[in-house]
Amino acid sequence: MNWDNLRVFLAVARQGSAMEAAATLGLDQSTITRRLKQLEQDIGTQLFDRSPQGHQLTAMGQRLLESVQRIEDTLALVDADIGGDSHVLHGHVRLGATEGFGSFFLAPHLADFCARHPAISVDLLAVPRFVNLSKREADLAISIERPRQGAYVACKLTDYRLALYATPEYLARHAPIQQLADLQQHRLIGYVDELAFSTELRYLAKLAPNAPVPLRSTSIVAQMQAARRGHGLAVLPCFMASSCADLQAVLPGQASILRSFWLYAPKEQRDIARVNALWKFLRETVAQQQGLLMEE
């Protein structure tokens, strides 16, 4: 059985379409389609149900996926064992993280990791959703919820604080805010509730359940930018807002929210040396940056 065809199969199974798999592997879509057909001919069965919405695994396709993922994991461990003969860690690691934490906290610090381990390359997926490790979107991930299912090694990475922010200009133009009830007279910026990837993101329901929210976004970066333009008040992680001189905290003693980040990885990935190196680096870094993460 051709391993290149199996790699194509894995990519299509994880991405859900030949087009997305082609982009991931750097191949054209016709090559993806041809290799899938060849694999199905070799095995003698259909692996995907194809539709305009994409590729859905058949029962046999799901069985093959589980088998091929075990092979992939074994090869990764073999590579790690071989690399273990050298004192220089090497290889490729993909880290998934929430959009704000990935963009504003991790990205600057990962430069230090790359300098410490120049033979390791890192992909950072900073996205406003959960990163799917079961589909191998990443080797390890940071999220605002502990994974409830799956064979993962997980630990609480850190707590972090969020607060309510606005520009001084916005606050000067509108009614004074002396208590949470005053927020009903103001414009708030928040998440699109039905599209929020976690209930942990529904801050406004707690702080100001009756306040108008004329602007919503699935992106915390977009919310911050809207607040910086004076559109209204936004609940933002302090590690993001502290970098913006044009934002100031509002009701810091009352409008303060505590959340947590969780670090996790599949058990078989956790033992790979380069993944373990990044895992340890992340824990060390957040321990050193508690002042920023817990700032009010």
C-alpha positions, 0 to 999 in steps of 0.5 A, spaced: 500 500 500 502 506 497 504 511 503 503 517 499 496 515 498 495 514 505 497 521 507 492 524 502 487 519 505 489 522 512 489 529 509 482 528 506 479 525 512 481 531 517 480 537 512 473 534 510 474 535 503 479 534 497 480 542 496 482 543 503 487 537 503 490 539 497 491 546 500 494 542 506 499 538 502 501 543 497 498 538 491 493 540 486 486 537 487 486 533 481 492 529 484 488 528 491 482 525 487 487 521 483 490 518 489 484 517 493 481 513 487 487 509 487 487 507 494 480 505 494 481 500 488 487 497 492 483 496 498 477 494 494 472 498 498 469 506 498 472 510 503 468 516 503 461 518 501 462 524 496 457 530 496 457 538 494 458 539 502 465 535 502 467 528 504 464 524 509 468 517 511 464 511 510 464 505 516 470 502 512 474 509 512 473 510 519 476 503 520 482 505 516 483 512 519 484 509 526 489 504 523 493 509 519 493 514 525 496 509 529 501 508 524 503 515 524 503 515 531 508 510 531 512 513 526 513 519 530 515 516 536 520 512 531 523 519 529 523 521 536 527 515 538 532 516 533 533 524 534 534 522 541 541 520 540 542 527 538 543 533 544 539 537 539 532 537 538 529 537 531 523 537 527 516 540 527 511 542 532 504 545 531 501 549 537 493 550 537 491 556 541 485 561 542 486 567 537 487 572 543 492 568 547 496 566 540 496 572 537 498 577 543 501 572 548 504 566 545 507 569 538 512 574 541 514 568 546 515 563 541 520 567 538 524 565 544 523 558 544 525 558 536 532 561 538 533 556 544 531 550 539 533 553 532 532 546 529 525 545 531 520 549 527 513 551 530 506 552 527 502 557 531 494 556 529 491 562 533 484 561 531 477 563 534 475 556 535 477 549 539 483 546 535 481 539 533 487 534 536 483 528 534 484 530 526 491 532 528 490 539 526 496 540 531 500 536 536 498 540 542 493 545 544 491 551 549 484 552 550 479 555 555 476 549 557 479 542 559 478 537 554 472 532 556 473 526 551 479 523 548 486 520 550 489 526 552 494 529 557 492 535 560 494 540 565 491 547 567 496 552 564 494 558 568 489 563 570 488 569 566 484 576 568 479 580 563 476 586 564 472 592 561 475 597 557 473 603 553 477 609 550 478 615 554 474 619 549 468 614 549 468 615 556 468 622 556 462 623 551 457 618 555 454 618 562 459 616 568 460 609 569 460 608 577 456 601 578 455 595 573 447 598 573 450 604 569 452 599 563 445 599 561 446 606 558 452 604 554 454 601 548 457 594 549 461 590 544 461 582 545 461 575 541 456 573 537 452 568 542 450 563 538 457 562 534 461 563 540 465 556 541 465 556 548 460 558 554 466 561 557 466 567 552 459 569 554 461 575 559 456 580 558 450 576 560 453 576 567 456 583 567 450 587 563 445 582 561 440 588 559 445 593 556 445 594 548 450 590 544 450 593 537 456 590 535 458 583 535 464 579 532 466 572 533 473 575 533 476 578 540 481 582 536 475 585 532 472 586 538 478 590 541 479 594 535 472 596 535 473 598 542 479 602 540 475 606 535 471 608 540 465 604 538 463 602 545 465 598 551 468 591 550 470 585 555 478 584 553 483 579 556 488 584 560 494 581 557 491 584 550 488 590 553 495 592 557 498 593 550 493 599 548 495 605 551 488 608 548 484 603 552 483 604 560 479 599 564 472 601 567 470 599 574 476 594 575 474 592 582 467 590 579 467 588 572 473 583 573 472 576 570 477 570 571 478 564 566 483 559 565 487 556 559 488 549 559 494 545 555 493 538 552 496 533 547 494 526 545 498 521 550 502 519 544 504 526 542 506 528 549 512 523 549 515 526 543 521 530 545 520 536 541 513 536 543 515 535 550 520 541 549 515 546 547 510 543 553 515 545 558 517 552 555 509 554 555 509 552 562 515 556 564 513 562 560 506 563 563 509 562 570 514 568 569 508 572 566 503 572 571 503 579 572 501 580 565 496 575 565 493 577 572 493 584 571 487 588 573 
